[in-house]
Amino acid sequence: MSSLPVARVRLATRAFDPADALNTFTRAHPEAGGVVSFLGQVRVGEGVEALELRHYEPLTLPAMEDLAARVHARWALDGLLVIHRTGVMEPGDPIVLVAAAARHRRDAFAAADFAMDHLKSESWFWKREKVAGTWRWIEPRAQDYEDIARWQAQTPA
Amino acid sequence: MAINLVFLGKLEDVAGCSARAIPLSDTLSDTLDGVIDGLEPTLAEALRAPRVKLAVNGVLVQDRDVPVLRDGDEIAFLPPVSGG
């Protein structure tokens, strides 16, 4: 029996380099046949000058770690990487990076997809954006709840 | 004797601050409902919205049955999240 792989989960308070993080993660998992990653970034346009993510210290990181453990339990992964920003970001800045390394690509795709859906609508973050100098809180979208409901309808693999 | 209320997300705008210390009386009869009743009506209503969750001292509670408030307790009000 090999020991369970440990997820790397990080709440980043400053800008991070997703390429560097992905490179490190990939090199740590040479046994994985595939690595699937998702990068979320602050989109340029629509007049958005800045984006801020707030978190609640006692809940946010522990819940991210719980989520990573659930992902590990559900799919056969060699490794999982989750980095989520908090604080003020500018257009083009990375917000979230999820990467799943697995022997087989379908597990990696599904695990990254599941992790992102749950980070979007079940993790303890609150988002606001600044447009024309005014900050406005972003309400969760109906689509986010529909995305997460897809997983609840399925029995765990 | 005081407790600390923490307002996340848009609740911060309603409260006008991200946290507020509320003095407790010494009667041991303080309830969260009583504390909320003592706030501005608009804030009280926002905190009681059905989708606002509660954490007591960093632990999520499933309903509003908050135990007896104690000196130094931190009650966080958590509106619907939006991450990613």
gemmi code that builds the backbone of each chain (N, CA, C; Angstrom):
import gemmi

chains = {
    "A": [
        ("MET", (0.851, -1.204, 0.000), (0.000, 0.000, 0.000), (0.882, 1.248, 0.000)),
        ("SER", (0.656, 2.096, -0.964), (1.364, 3.369, -0.933), (0.555, 4.351, -0.085)),
        ("SER", (1.239, 5.321, 0.487), (0.515, 6.293, 1.301), (-0.304, 7.202, 0.389)),
        ("LEU", (-1.346, 7.779, 0.955), (-2.205, 8.659, 0.168), (-1.425, 9.908, -0.236)),
        ("PRO", (-1.611, 10.338, -1.470), (-0.928, 11.565, -1.887), (-1.475, 12.763, -1.122)),
        ("VAL", (-0.617, 13.700, -0.855), (-1.017, 14.893, -0.111), (-1.301, 16.023, -1.094)),
        ("ALA", (-2.449, 16.655, -0.928), (-2.780, 17.778, -1.805), (-1.980, 19.002, -1.366)),
        ("ARG", (-1.584, 19.789, -2.350), (-0.939, 21.067, -2.032), (-2.000, 22.136, -2.170)),
        ("VAL", (-2.350, 22.742, -1.056), (-3.415, 23.738, -1.030), (-2.859, 25.029, -0.442)),
        ("ARG", (-3.084, 26.126, -1.149), (-2.490, 27.378, -0.683), (-3.463, 28.535, -0.876)),
        ("LEU", (-3.569, 29.350, 0.152), (-4.314, 30.595, 0.072), (-3.269, 31.691, -0.110)),
        ("ALA", (-3.234, 32.282, -1.306), (-2.153, 33.218, -1.636), (-2.598, 34.654, -1.382)),
        ("THR", (-1.847, 35.359, -0.576), (-2.192, 36.754, -0.286), (-1.499, 37.718, -1.250)),
        ("ARG", (-0.586, 37.187, -2.065), (0.093, 38.013, -3.064), (0.061, 37.311, -4.409)),
        ("ALA", (0.418, 38.064, -5.443), (0.438, 37.514, -6.791), (1.318, 36.266, -6.835)),
        ("PHE", (0.884, 35.275, -7.610), (1.699, 34.075, -7.784), (1.895, 33.842, -9.276)),
        ("ASP", (2.918, 33.051, -9.592), (3.243, 32.753, -10.987), (2.685, 31.369, -11.321)),
        ("PRO", (1.563, 31.309, -12.065), (0.940, 30.007, -12.312), (1.839, 29.057, -13.113)),
        ("ALA", (2.622, 29.598, -14.025), (3.492, 28.731, -14.831), (4.546, 28.068, -13.945)),
        ("ASP", (5.090, 28.852, -13.034), (6.101, 28.333, -12.124), (5.489, 27.275, -11.189)),
        ("ALA", (4.291, 27.570, -10.673), (3.622, 26.637, -9.762), (3.290, 25.330, -10.485)),
        ("LEU", (2.827, 25.441, -11.722), (2.455, 24.253, -12.492), (3.694, 23.428, -12.850)),
        ("ASN", (4.759, 24.119, -13.161), (6.012, 23.443, -13.482), (6.525, 22.623, -12.297)),
        ("THR", (6.500, 23.249, -11.128), (6.948, 22.564, -9.904), (6.079, 21.345, -9.625)),
        ("PHE", (4.759, 21.541, -9.766), (3.805, 20.459, -9.496), (4.018, 19.298, -10.479)),
        ("THR", (4.170, 19.626, -11.745), (4.321, 18.595, -12.768), (5.604, 17.791, -12.567)),
        ("ARG", (6.683, 18.503, -12.225), (7.951, 17.793, -11.998), (7.881, 16.886, -10.772)),
        ("ALA", (7.001, 17.241, -9.820), (6.862, 16.421, -8.612), (6.072, 15.145, -8.890)),
        ("HIS", (5.442, 15.062, -10.067), (4.609, 13.894, -10.376), (4.973, 13.264, -11.714)),
        ("PRO", (6.201, 12.797, -11.839), (6.605, 12.178, -13.106), (5.843, 10.881, -13.380)),
        ("GLU", (5.256, 10.293, -12.333), (4.521, 9.042, -12.512), (3.155, 9.268, -13.158)),
        ("ALA", (2.690, 10.502, -13.128), (1.367, 10.808, -13.684), (1.439, 10.824, -15.208)),
        ("GLY", (0.467, 10.187, -15.839), (0.428, 10.199, -17.296), (-0.154, 11.493, -17.837)),
        ("GLY", (-0.901, 12.184, -16.997), (-1.513, 13.418, -17.460), (-1.691, 14.409, -16.333)),
        ("VAL", (-1.566, 15.678, -16.671), (-1.833, 16.752, -15.715), (-2.814, 17.709, -16.370)),
        ("VAL", (-3.957, 17.919, -15.721), (-4.948, 18.871, -16.211), (-4.933, 20.071, -15.282)),
        ("SER", (-4.890, 21.278, -15.864), (-4.891, 22.461, -15.023), (-5.931, 23.462, -15.502)),
        ("PHE", (-6.408, 24.251, -14.551), (-7.304, 25.357, -14.876), (-6.740, 26.601, -14.221)),
        ("LEU", (-6.660, 27.676, -14.985), (-6.225, 28.962, -14.452), (-7.357, 29.957, -14.616)),
        ("GLY", (-7.772, 30.557, -13.512), (-8.753, 31.639, -13.570), (-8.011, 32.947, -13.387)),
        ("GLN", (-8.319, 33.946, -14.224), (-7.631, 35.226, -14.106), (-8.633, 36.369, -14.175)),
        ("VAL", (-8.219, 37.516, -13.703), (-9.088, 38.691, -13.737), (-9.217, 39.125, -15.187)),
        ("ARG", (-10.432, 39.100, -15.702), (-10.581, 39.409, -17.128), (-10.406, 40.909, -17.385)),
        ("VAL", (-9.837, 41.178, -18.537), (-9.643, 42.560, -18.959), (-10.886, 42.987, -19.721)),
        ("GLY", (-11.402, 44.161, -19.396), (-12.559, 44.666, -20.124), (-13.726, 44.937, -19.212)),
        ("GLU", (-14.825, 45.368, -19.790), (-16.047, 45.714, -19.066), (-15.784, 46.770, -17.995)),
        ("GLY", (-14.728, 47.530, -18.199), (-14.457, 48.646, -17.295), (-13.963, 48.257, -15.917)),
        ("VAL", (-13.615, 46.983, -15.741), (-13.176, 46.544, -14.414), (-11.739, 47.011, -14.162)),
        ("GLU", (-11.580, 47.790, -13.110), (-10.263, 48.333, -12.772), (-9.521, 47.451, -11.768)),
        ("ALA", (-10.274, 46.770, -10.923), (-9.649, 45.900, -9.921), (-10.677, 44.890, -9.429)),
        ("LEU", (-10.171, 43.802, -8.903), (-11.017, 42.757, -8.322), (-10.453, 42.458, -6.938)),
        ("GLU", (-11.343, 42.314, -5.971), (-10.869, 41.948, -4.642), (-11.584, 40.702, -4.154)),
        ("LEU", (-10.819, 39.785, -3.615), (-11.403, 38.611, -2.976), (-11.129, 38.702, -1.488)),
        ("ARG", (-12.194, 38.568, -0.731), (-12.077, 38.542, 0.732), (-12.271, 37.112, 1.196)),
        ("HIS", (-11.693, 36.804, 2.334), (-11.912, 35.477, 2.910), (-12.103, 35.625, 4.408)),
        ("TYR", (-12.481, 34.533, 5.062), (-12.632, 34.535, 6.518), (-11.657, 33.502, 7.060)),
        ("GLU", (-10.624, 34.031, 7.690), (-9.472, 33.222, 8.091), (-9.819, 31.862, 8.725)),
        ("PRO", (-10.718, 31.817, 9.713), (-10.947, 30.523, 10.373), (-11.576, 29.465, 9.467)),
        ("LEU", (-12.247, 29.880, 8.399), (-12.975, 28.903, 7.584), (-12.324, 28.617, 6.239)),
        ("THR", (-11.754, 29.629, 5.611), (-11.441, 29.517, 4.180), (-10.422, 28.434, 3.851)),
        ("LEU", (-9.246, 28.509, 4.467), (-8.225, 27.514, 4.130), (-8.609, 26.105, 4.606)),
        ("PRO", (-9.138, 25.951, 5.842), (-9.582, 24.606, 6.238), (-10.591, 23.995, 5.267)),
        ("ALA", (-11.522, 24.815, 4.758), (-12.522, 24.282, 3.817), (-11.882, 23.923, 2.481)),
        ("MET", (-10.879, 24.686, 2.055), (-10.163, 24.335, 0.820), (-9.453, 22.996, 0.988)),
        ("GLU", (-8.896, 22.773, 2.183), (-8.211, 21.502, 2.439), (-9.203, 20.332, 2.482)),
        ("ASP", (-10.375, 20.589, 3.060), (-11.429, 19.560, 3.057), (-11.837, 19.213, 1.630)),
        ("LEU", (-11.994, 20.246, 0.815), (-12.378, 20.023, -0.579), (-11.327, 19.174, -1.290)),
        ("ALA", (-10.062, 19.514, -1.083), (-8.987, 18.752, -1.724), (-9.023, 17.285, -1.293)),
        ("ALA", (-9.332, 17.057, -0.021), (-9.410, 15.676, 0.470), (-10.564, 14.927, -0.197)),
        ("ARG", (-11.671, 15.629, -0.401), (-12.821, 14.998, -1.083), (-12.470, 14.647, -2.525)),
        ("VAL", (-11.756, 15.548, -3.182), (-11.365, 15.291, -4.574), (-10.444, 14.065, -4.631)),
        ("HIS", (-9.513, 14.013, -3.700), (-8.599, 12.867, -3.656), (-9.335, 11.555, -3.409)),
        ("ALA", (-10.380, 11.638, -2.564), (-11.116, 10.419, -2.228), (-11.967, 9.947, -3.402)),
        ("ARG", (-12.334, 10.867, -4.272), (-13.296, 10.544, -5.323), (-12.634, 10.053, -6.610)),
        ("TRP", (-11.426, 10.536, -6.898), (-10.741, 10.108, -8.122), (-9.353, 9.573, -7.797)),
        ("ALA", (-8.867, 8.733, -8.677), (-7.527, 8.171, -8.493), (-6.501, 9.183, -9.006)),
        ("LEU", (-5.964, 9.953, -8.074), (-5.026, 11.010, -8.451), (-3.642, 10.733, -7.884)),
        ("ASP", (-2.647, 11.184, -8.602), (-1.290, 11.166, -8.055), (-1.029, 12.431, -7.249)),
        ("GLY", (-1.694, 13.509, -7.625), (-1.494, 14.755, -6.895), (-2.547, 15.776, -7.265)),
        ("LEU", (-2.719, 16.751, -6.367), (-3.686, 17.822, -6.609), (-3.080, 19.118, -6.096)),
        ("LEU", (-3.209, 20.156, -6.899), (-2.689, 21.477, -6.523), (-3.841, 22.481, -6.556)),
        ("VAL", (-3.990, 23.239, -5.492), (-5.007, 24.286, -5.448), (-4.368, 25.549, -4.879)),
        ("ILE", (-4.360, 26.607, -5.679), (-3.884, 27.911, -5.200), (-4.995, 28.922, -5.462)),
        ("HIS", (-5.411, 29.633, -4.433), (-6.478, 30.626, -4.600), (-6.016, 31.938, -3.991)),
        ("ARG", (-6.168, 33.016, -4.753), (-5.771, 34.332, -4.274), (-6.806, 34.921, -3.330)),
        ("THR", (-6.315, 35.783, -2.468), (-7.172, 36.656, -1.700), (-6.502, 38.024, -1.759)),
        ("GLY", (-7.289, 39.092, -1.606), (-6.723, 40.434, -1.703), (-7.101, 41.108, -3.014)),
        ("VAL", (-6.448, 42.224, -3.280), (-6.786, 43.034, -4.454), (-5.936, 42.628, -5.647)),
        ("MET", (-6.613, 42.419, -6.781), (-5.943, 42.020, -8.026), (-6.275, 42.994, -9.145)),
        ("GLU", (-5.397, 43.011, -10.133), (-5.622, 43.850, -11.307), (-5.987, 42.962, -12.492)),
        ("PRO", (-6.611, 43.556, -13.514), (-6.918, 42.771, -14.705), (-5.669, 42.046, -15.222)),
        ("GLY", (-5.853, 40.779, -15.562), (-4.739, 39.961, -16.031), (-4.081, 39.152, -14.923)),
        ("ASP", (-4.337, 39.492, -13.665), (-3.725, 38.747, -12.558), (-4.382, 37.375, -12.410)),
        ("PRO", (-3.596, 36.362, -12.071), (-4.179, 35.051, -11.763), (-5.003, 35.104, -10.474)),
        ("ILE", (-6.130, 34.419, -10.476), (-6.979, 34.324, -9.275), (-6.860, 32.932, -8.659)),
        ("VAL", (-6.989, 31.931, -9.498), (-7.037, 30.567, -8.986), (-6.334, 29.622, -9.971)),
        ("LEU", (-5.601, 28.689, -9.408), (-4.973, 27.642, -10.217), (-5.305, 26.294, -9.586)),
        ("VAL", (-5.866, 25.414, -10.393), (-6.128, 24.043, -9.948), (-5.425, 23.110, -10.920)),
        ("ALA", (-4.723, 22.145, -10.409), (-4.109, 21.143, -11.284), (-4.271, 19.768, -10.660)),
        ("ALA", (-4.606, 18.803, -11.499), (-4.765, 17.423, -11.041), (-3.850, 16.533, -11.878)),
        ("ALA", (-3.081, 15.722, -11.211), (-2.176, 14.788, -11.883), (-2.686, 13.379, -11.656)),
        ("ALA", (-2.807, 12.629, -12.746), (-3.348, 11.279, -12.623), (-2.724, 10.364, -13.673)),
        ("ARG", (-2.866, 9.072, -13.428), (-2.383, 8.091, -14.382), (-3.170, 8.188, -15.692)),
        ("HIS", (-4.486, 8.454, -15.512), (-5.360, 8.522, -16.671), (-6.030, 9.889, -16.770)),
        ("ARG", (-6.133, 10.388, -17.979), (-6.544, 11.781, -18.141), (-7.963, 12.066, -17.676)),
        ("ARG", (-8.878, 11.089, -17.801), (-10.264, 11.398, -17.437), (-10.392, 11.709, -15.949)),
        ("ASP", (-9.653, 11.005, -15.123), (-9.667, 11.318, -13.692), (-9.150, 12.741, -13.463)),
        ("ALA", (-8.111, 13.104, -14.191), (-7.516, 14.438, -14.000), (-8.483, 15.538, -14.451)),
        ("PHE", (-9.124, 15.345, -15.610), (-10.103, 16.333, -16.084), (-11.245, 16.487, -15.075)),
        ("ALA", (-11.814, 15.370, -14.663), (-12.975, 15.414, -13.771), (-12.612, 16.024, -12.422)),
        ("ALA", (-11.462, 15.663, -11.897), (-11.058, 16.174, -10.583), (-10.863, 17.686, -10.624)),
        ("ALA", (-10.229, 18.192, -11.686), (-10.005, 19.639, -11.789), (-11.334, 20.370, -11.962)),
        ("ASP", (-12.223, 19.788, -12.738), (-13.544, 20.368, -12.988), (-14.349, 20.452, -11.687)),
        ("PHE", (-14.371, 19.356, -10.956), (-15.086, 19.280, -9.676), (-14.510, 20.305, -8.687)),
        ("ALA", (-13.201, 20.335, -8.597), (-12.557, 21.259, -7.645), (-12.915, 22.704, -7.988)),
        ("MET", (-12.903, 23.055, -9.269), (-13.221, 24.433, -9.653), (-14.676, 24.782, -9.364)),
        ("ASP", (-15.597, 23.878, -9.705), (-17.012, 24.154, -9.428), (-17.228, 24.408, -7.938)),
        ("HIS", (-16.540, 23.652, -7.101), (-16.739, 23.798, -5.665), (-15.999, 25.011, -5.108)),
        ("LEU", (-14.884, 25.369, -5.721), (-14.206, 26.597, -5.290), (-15.062, 27.816, -5.617)),
        ("LYS", (-15.748, 27.762, -6.761), (-16.564, 28.888, -7.188), (-17.758, 29.123, -6.284)),
        ("SER", (-18.431, 28.047, -5.916), (-19.726, 28.263, -5.265), (-19.851, 27.675, -3.862)),
        ("GLU", (-18.797, 27.054, -3.351), (-18.898, 26.492, -2.002), (-17.753, 26.900, -1.090)),
        ("SER", (-16.810, 27.634, -1.599), (-15.675, 28.001, -0.752), (-15.892, 29.399, -0.182)),
        ("TRP", (-15.209, 29.677, 0.917), (-15.490, 30.899, 1.668), (-14.740, 32.095, 1.111)),
        ("PHE", (-15.230, 32.560, -0.044), (-14.684, 33.773, -0.653), (-15.829, 34.701, -1.036)),
        ("TRP", (-15.525, 35.973, -0.917), (-16.479, 36.995, -1.354), (-15.731, 37.940, -2.283)),
        ("LYS", (-16.382, 38.219, -3.423), (-15.688, 38.918, -4.499), (-16.355, 40.263, -4.768)),
        ("ARG", (-15.545, 41.271, -4.969), (-16.104, 42.549, -5.419), (-15.194, 43.125, -6.486)),
        ("GLU", (-15.782, 43.974, -7.337), (-14.987, 44.562, -8.400), (-15.154, 46.064, -8.392)),
        ("LYS", (-14.119, 46.708, -8.912), (-14.147, 48.168, -8.965), (-14.346, 48.604, -10.403)),
        ("VAL", (-15.440, 49.313, -10.628), (-15.752, 49.858, -11.953), (-15.967, 51.361, -11.788)),
        ("ALA", (-15.278, 52.134, -12.607), (-15.376, 53.609, -12.550), (-15.180, 54.116, -11.124)),
        ("GLY", (-14.220, 53.515, -10.436), (-13.861, 53.993, -9.104), (-14.767, 53.518, -7.983)),
        ("THR", (-15.790, 52.726, -8.323), (-16.744, 52.282, -7.293), (-16.689, 50.766, -7.128)),
        ("TRP", (-16.571, 50.329, -5.873), (-16.552, 48.892, -5.586), (-17.982, 48.349, -5.516)),
        ("ARG", (-18.163, 47.143, -6.069), (-19.485, 46.517, -6.082), (-19.316, 45.029, -5.808)),
        ("TRP", (-20.078, 44.497, -4.852), (-19.995, 43.068, -4.536), (-20.606, 42.232, -5.652)),
        ("ILE", (-19.999, 41.111, -5.936), (-20.486, 40.219, -6.996), (-21.356, 39.138, -6.360)),
        ("GLU", (-22.569, 39.055, -6.852), (-23.469, 38.004, -6.369), (-23.140, 36.700, -7.084)),
        ("PRO", (-23.324, 35.569, -6.409), (-23.126, 34.296, -7.109), (-24.109, 34.175, -8.274)),
        ("ARG", (-23.667, 33.551, -9.348), (-24.534, 33.399, -10.526), (-25.303, 32.080, -10.438)),
        ("ALA", (-26.480, 32.068, -11.035), (-27.289, 30.838, -11.060), (-26.494, 29.708, -11.721)),
        ("GLN", (-25.691, 30.087, -12.724), (-24.890, 29.086, -13.439), (-23.936, 28.351, -12.487)),
        ("ASP", (-23.407, 29.079, -11.491), (-22.475, 28.450, -10.545), (-23.174, 27.335, -9.769)),
        ("TYR", (-24.439, 27.588, -9.390), (-25.177, 26.557, -8.642), (-25.531, 25.375, -9.533)),
        ("GLU", (-25.827, 25.682, -10.812), (-26.125, 24.586, -11.741), (-24.878, 23.732, -11.967)),
        ("ASP", (-23.727, 24.400, -12.047), (-22.476, 23.672, -12.255), (-22.221, 22.680, -11.121)),
        ("ILE", (-22.456, 23.135, -9.895), (-22.157, 22.276, -8.741), (-23.207, 21.177, -8.608)),
        ("ALA", (-24.430, 21.461, -9.052), (-25.506, 20.472, -8.945), (-25.223, 19.250, -9.817)),
        ("ARG", (-24.448, 19.437, -10.882), (-24.106, 18.304, -11.754), (-23.445, 17.187, -10.958)),
        ("TRP", (-22.616, 17.581, -9.992), (-21.866, 16.570, -9.229), (-22.736, 15.909, -8.180)),
        ("GLN", (-23.701, 16.696, -7.642), (-24.554, 16.137, -6.599), (-25.499, 15.091, -7.165)),
        ("ALA", (-25.791, 15.190, -8.459), (-26.696, 14.238, -9.093), (-26.020, 12.891, -9.352)),
        ("GLN", (-24.703, 12.893, -9.298), (-23.961, 11.655, -9.587), (-23.566, 10.959, -8.289)),
        ("THR", (-23.517, 9.658, -8.354), (-22.979, 8.947, -7.203), (-21.461, 9.012, -7.294)),
        ("PRO", (-20.799, 9.105, -6.148), (-19.336, 9.211, -6.174), (-18.708, 8.028, -6.920)),
        ("ALA", (-17.689, 8.337, -7.664), (-16.988, 7.290, -8.422), (-16.260, 6.354, -7.474)),
    ],
    "B": [
        ("MET", (-17.083, 42.884, 29.157), (-17.809, 41.823, 28.463), (-18.245, 42.322, 27.083)),
        ("ALA", (-17.763, 41.648, 26.056), (-18.147, 42.055, 24.700), (-18.007, 40.867, 23.766)),
        ("ILE", (-18.756, 40.919, 22.682), (-18.555, 39.945, 21.615), (-18.196, 40.711, 20.354)),
        ("ASN", (-17.646, 39.995, 19.396), (-17.231, 40.626, 18.156), (-18.087, 40.086, 17.005)),
        ("LEU", (-18.736, 41.001, 16.295), (-19.497, 40.598, 15.108), (-18.637, 40.860, 13.882)),
        ("VAL", (-18.586, 39.891, 12.962), (-17.799, 40.034, 11.734), (-18.752, 39.973, 10.549)),
        ("PHE", (-18.624, 40.946, 9.657), (-19.535, 41.043, 8.511), (-18.764, 40.774, 7.224)),
        ("LEU", (-19.112, 39.699, 6.547), (-18.411, 39.345, 5.304), (-19.194, 39.841, 4.091)),
        ("GLY", (-18.472, 39.976, 2.993), (-19.093, 40.333, 1.719), (-19.890, 41.620, 1.820)),
        ("LYS", (-21.054, 41.609, 1.162), (-21.833, 42.845, 1.089), (-22.366, 43.281, 2.446)),
        ("LEU", (-22.362, 42.365, 3.422), (-22.826, 42.753, 4.760), (-21.925, 43.836, 5.358)),
        ("GLU", (-20.672, 43.848, 4.892), (-19.758, 44.889, 5.356), (-20.265, 46.273, 4.949)),
        ("ASP", (-20.811, 46.373, 3.741), (-21.327, 47.666, 3.277), (-22.562, 48.077, 4.076)),
        ("VAL", (-23.407, 47.079, 4.385), (-24.615, 47.386, 5.150), (-24.252, 47.860, 6.553)),
        ("ALA", (-23.239, 47.201, 7.135), (-22.829, 47.544, 8.496), (-21.959, 48.797, 8.530)),
        ("GLY", (-21.320, 49.086, 7.399), (-20.404, 50.220, 7.375), (-19.049, 49.914, 7.974)),
        ("CYS", (-18.804, 48.638, 8.268), (-17.515, 48.227, 8.825), (-17.421, 46.707, 8.687)),
        ("SER", (-16.217, 46.167, 8.814), (-16.066, 44.723, 8.645), (-16.240, 43.968, 9.961)),
        ("ALA", (-16.171, 44.689, 11.075), (-16.363, 44.047, 12.375), (-16.797, 45.089, 13.391)),
        ("ARG", (-17.514, 44.618, 14.381), (-18.004, 45.548, 15.396), (-18.053, 44.833, 16.749)),
        ("ALA", (-17.529, 45.481, 17.768), (-17.607, 44.919, 19.117), (-18.910, 45.366, 19.756)),
        ("ILE", (-19.622, 44.416, 20.349), (-20.908, 44.714, 20.990), (-20.790, 44.371, 22.472)),
        ("PRO", (-21.025, 45.337, 23.333), (-20.942, 45.035, 24.767), (-22.071, 44.097, 25.197)),
        ("LEU", (-21.754, 43.220, 26.117), (-22.773, 42.321, 26.665), (-23.160, 42.824, 28.046)),
        ("SER", (-24.403, 42.534, 28.399), (-24.797, 42.837, 29.773), (-24.251, 41.726, 30.666)),
        ("ASP", (-24.368, 41.885, 31.957), (-23.823, 40.878, 32.873), (-24.876, 39.888, 33.325)),
        ("THR", (-25.999, 39.903, 32.664), (-27.101, 39.097, 33.177), (-27.084, 37.663, 32.668)),
        ("LEU", (-26.157, 37.355, 31.783), (-26.075, 36.026, 31.164), (-27.329, 35.688, 30.366)),
        ("SER", (-28.110, 36.716, 30.075), (-29.326, 36.457, 29.302), (-29.168, 36.938, 27.862)),
        ("ASP", (-27.964, 37.334, 27.502), (-27.772, 37.825, 26.146), (-27.927, 36.689, 25.148)),
        ("THR", (-28.730, 36.946, 24.142), (-28.865, 35.985, 23.053), (-28.461, 36.697, 21.769)),
        ("LEU", (-28.164, 35.916, 20.754), (-27.800, 36.527, 19.484), (-28.978, 37.333, 18.939)),
        ("ASP", (-30.178, 36.794, 19.113), (-31.368, 37.525, 18.671), (-31.442, 38.900, 19.340)),
        ("GLY", (-31.140, 38.895, 20.626), (-31.178, 40.155, 21.364), (-30.139, 41.134, 20.850)),
        ("VAL", (-28.945, 40.607, 20.570), (-27.873, 41.457, 20.046), (-28.265, 42.037, 18.693)),
        ("ILE", (-28.838, 41.174, 17.828), (-29.228, 41.640, 16.489), (-30.348, 42.679, 16.600)),
        ("ASP", (-31.270, 42.454, 17.552), (-32.358, 43.420, 17.750), (-31.830, 44.809, 18.100)),
        ("GLY", (-30.659, 44.836, 18.711), (-30.096, 46.124, 19.130), (-29.365, 46.861, 18.027)),
        ("LEU", (-29.251, 46.248, 16.843), (-28.545, 46.885, 15.732), (-29.512, 47.736, 14.903)),
        ("GLU", (-28.954, 48.479, 13.951), (-29.807, 49.255, 13.059), (-30.757, 48.291, 12.336)),
        ("PRO", (-31.998, 48.718, 12.121), (-32.980, 47.817, 11.499), (-32.533, 47.255, 10.141)),
        ("THR", (-31.889, 48.082, 9.309), (-31.473, 47.574, 7.987), (-30.413, 46.494, 8.134)),
        ("LEU", (-29.504, 46.695, 9.092), (-28.453, 45.695, 9.309), (-29.058, 44.425, 9.912)),
        ("ALA", (-29.949, 44.590, 10.874), (-30.592, 43.432, 11.504), (-31.307, 42.578, 10.454)),
        ("GLU", (-31.998, 43.250, 9.545), (-32.735, 42.528, 8.514), (-31.762, 41.785, 7.577)),
        ("ALA", (-30.670, 42.445, 7.216), (-29.685, 41.816, 6.322), (-29.043, 40.599, 6.989)),
        ("LEU", (-28.785, 40.686, 8.292), (-28.141, 39.565, 8.998), (-29.087, 38.381, 9.144)),
        ("ARG", (-30.395, 38.660, 9.127), (-31.385, 37.585, 9.291), (-31.828, 36.993, 7.965)),
        ("ALA", (-31.267, 37.462, 6.856), (-31.656, 36.915, 5.559), (-31.415, 35.408, 5.568)),
        ("PRO", (-32.313, 34.638, 4.928), (-32.235, 33.173, 5.030), (-30.933, 32.574, 4.501)),
        ("ARG", (-30.291, 33.253, 3.562), (-29.086, 32.652, 2.987), (-27.801, 33.088, 3.700)),
        ("VAL", (-27.957, 33.840, 4.758), (-26.776, 34.242, 5.531), (-26.473, 33.154, 6.566)),
        ("LYS", (-25.260, 32.596, 6.480), (-24.858, 31.556, 7.428), (-24.056, 32.177, 8.565)),
        ("LEU", (-23.901, 31.376, 9.608), (-23.251, 31.860, 10.824), (-22.075, 30.967, 11.206)),
        ("ALA", (-21.012, 31.596, 11.648), (-19.923, 30.849, 12.272), (-19.690, 31.440, 13.656)),
        ("VAL", (-19.572, 30.568, 14.627), (-19.312, 30.993, 15.998), (-17.896, 30.554, 16.357)),
        ("ASN", (-17.071, 31.508, 16.646), (-15.658, 31.241, 16.960), (-15.004, 30.349, 15.897)),
        ("GLY", (-15.314, 30.668, 14.648), (-14.665, 29.981, 13.535), (-15.274, 28.650, 13.153)),
        ("VAL", (-16.381, 28.279, 13.814), (-17.041, 27.013, 13.484), (-18.424, 27.314, 12.914)),
        ("LEU", (-18.679, 26.767, 11.737), (-19.966, 26.976, 11.087), (-21.058, 26.320, 11.915)),
        ("VAL", (-22.165, 27.046, 12.138), (-23.297, 26.435, 12.846), (-24.423, 26.206, 11.843)),
        ("GLN", (-25.152, 25.143, 12.042), (-26.160, 24.740, 11.061), (-27.434, 25.555, 11.166)),
        ("ASP", (-27.738, 26.034, 12.352), (-28.931, 26.865, 12.498), (-28.587, 28.038, 13.405)),
        ("ARG", (-29.611, 28.743, 13.798), (-29.362, 29.950, 14.592), (-29.334, 29.667, 16.086)),
        ("ASP", (-29.275, 28.380, 16.448), (-29.235, 28.043, 17.870), (-27.833, 28.266, 18.424)),
        ("VAL", (-27.452, 29.507, 18.466), (-26.134, 29.835, 19.002), (-26.162, 29.633, 20.517)),
        ("PRO", (-25.145, 28.979, 21.045), (-25.116, 28.805, 22.501), (-25.037, 30.164, 23.195)),
        ("VAL", (-25.178, 30.125, 24.487), (-25.120, 31.356, 25.282), (-23.864, 32.138, 24.905)),
        ("LEU", (-24.034, 33.398, 24.644), (-22.898, 34.221, 24.239), (-21.961, 34.438, 25.418)),
        ("ARG", (-20.687, 34.324, 25.110), (-19.684, 34.525, 26.155), (-18.747, 35.652, 25.755)),
        ("ASP", (-18.152, 36.215, 26.761), (-17.194, 37.290, 26.531), (-16.132, 36.841, 25.529)),
        ("GLY", (-15.923, 37.635, 24.520), (-14.877, 37.333, 23.548), (-15.323, 36.498, 22.370)),
        ("ASP", (-16.588, 36.059, 22.367), (-17.073, 35.264, 21.228), (-16.993, 36.073, 19.935)),
        ("GLU", (-16.701, 35.344, 18.843), (-16.727, 35.981, 17.532), (-17.825, 35.338, 16.693)),
        ("ILE", (-18.790, 36.157, 16.282), (-19.895, 35.669, 15.456), (-19.700, 36.244, 14.055)),
        ("ALA", (-19.507, 35.380, 13.070), (-19.315, 35.839, 11.697), (-20.587, 35.593, 10.897)),
        ("PHE", (-20.986, 36.589, 10.130), (-22.166, 36.492, 9.268), (-21.684, 36.327, 7.832)),
        ("LEU", (-22.080, 35.217, 7.208), (-21.512, 34.799, 5.932), (-22.585, 34.770, 4.843)),
        ("PRO", (-22.631, 35.780, 4.000), (-23.605, 35.768, 2.901), (-23.167, 34.777, 1.818)),
        ("PRO", (-24.011, 34.560, 0.798), (-23.618, 33.612, -0.263), (-22.239, 33.956, -0.835)),
        ("VAL", (-21.462, 32.904, -1.074), (-20.063, 33.105, -1.480), (-19.956, 33.287, -2.994)),
        ("SER", (-18.848, 33.872, -3.410), (-18.544, 33.999, -4.834), (-17.035, 33.990, -5.015)),
        ("GLY", (-16.504, 32.805, -5.227), (-15.044, 32.688, -5.361), (-14.631, 32.509, -6.807)),
        ("GLY", (-13.393, 32.075, -6.978), (-12.891, 31.726, -8.288), (-12.523, 32.875, -9.139)),
    ],
}
model = gemmi.Model(1)
for chain_id, residues in chains.items():
    chain = gemmi.Chain(chain_id)
    for i, (resn, *xyz) in enumerate(residues, 1):
        res = gemmi.Residue()
        res.name, res.seqid = resn, gemmi.SeqId(i, " ")
        for name, pos in zip(("N", "CA", "C"), xyz):
            atom = gemmi.Atom()
            atom.name, atom.element = name, gemmi.Element(name[0])
            atom.pos, atom.b_iso = gemmi.Position(*pos), 0.0
            res.add_atom(atom)
        chain.add_residue(res)
    model.add_chain(chain)
structure = gemmi.Structure()
structure.add_model(model)
structure.setup_entities()
